[in-house]
Amino acid sequence: MTDSVDKVRSRTTGPLMGVAHGIIYGIVAAIVLLPVMVMLFVGMIRLLNWAIPGDVWIVYSLIALVMWIAGWISWSRRGRTESPG
């Protein structure tokens, strides 16, 4: 009897526990990484503002240009799908 209960448990709750662990680890990673990314971004702006003479808008423009180029490269490498029809 306990053998059949163990089989049912391993086939039902086993995969669900794996999914639950994955969700929890993803949430924890997002909670930790989001503030770290914000702090790195602010630090990068302050460092560039110190290194590049002039107003801070020059740094903002430089970062915007780099992100625009990265987005353009990513967009050009995306997988193209055929539209139906």
C-alpha positions in Angstrom: 0.0 0.0 0.0 2.7 2.5 0.9 4.5 1.6 -2.3 1.6 2.8 -4.4 1.3 6.0 -2.3 5.0 6.7 -2.9 4.5 6.2 -6.6 1.6 8.6 -6.8 3.4 11.1 -4.7 6.6 10.9 -6.8 4.6 11.4 -10.0 2.4 14.3 -8.8 4.1 16.4 -6.1 7.7 15.7 -7.3 7.4 17.7 -10.5 5.3 20.4 -8.8 7.9 20.8 -6.1 10.5 21.3 -8.9 8.4 24.0 -10.5 7.8 25.7 -7.1 11.5 25.7 -6.4 12.2 27.3 -9.8 9.6 30.0 -9.3 10.9 30.8 -5.8 14.5 30.9 -7.0 13.4 33.2 -9.9 11.6 35.6 -7.6 14.6 35.7 -5.2 17.0 36.3 -8.1 14.8 39.2 -9.4 14.5 40.8 -5.9 18.3 40.6 -5.5 19.3 41.5 -9.1 17.0 44.5 -9.6 18.5 46.8 -7.0 22.0 45.6 -7.9 21.4 46.6 -11.6 20.0 50.0 -10.5 23.1 50.6 -8.3 25.5 49.6 -11.1 23.7 51.9 -13.6 23.8 54.9 -11.2 27.5 54.2 -10.4 28.2 54.0 -14.2 26.5 57.4 -14.7 28.5 59.0 -11.8 31.8 57.5 -13.0 31.2 58.7 -16.6 30.1 62.1 -15.3 33.4 62.3 -13.4 35.5 61.1 -16.3 33.9 63.1 -19.1 34.0 66.9 -18.7 30.9 68.8 -19.2 27.3 68.5 -18.2 25.5 65.3 -17.2 23.4 65.3 -20.4 26.5 64.3 -22.4 26.7 61.1 -20.3 23.0 60.5 -20.7 23.4 60.9 -24.5 26.3 58.6 -24.6 24.5 55.9 -22.6 21.4 56.3 -24.8 23.5 55.9 -27.9 25.2 52.7 -26.6 21.8 51.3 -25.7 20.3 52.3 -29.0 23.1 50.5 -30.8 22.8 47.4 -28.6 19.0 47.4 -29.3 19.5 47.8 -33.0 22.0 44.9 -33.1 19.7 42.7 -31.1 16.7 43.6 -33.3 18.7 42.8 -36.5 19.6 39.4 -35.1 16.1 38.4 -34.0 14.5 35.3 -35.5 12.3 36.1 -38.4 9.0 34.2 -38.5 7.0 33.7 -41.7 3.6 35.3 -41.5 0.7 33.0 -42.5 -1.0 33.8 -45.8 
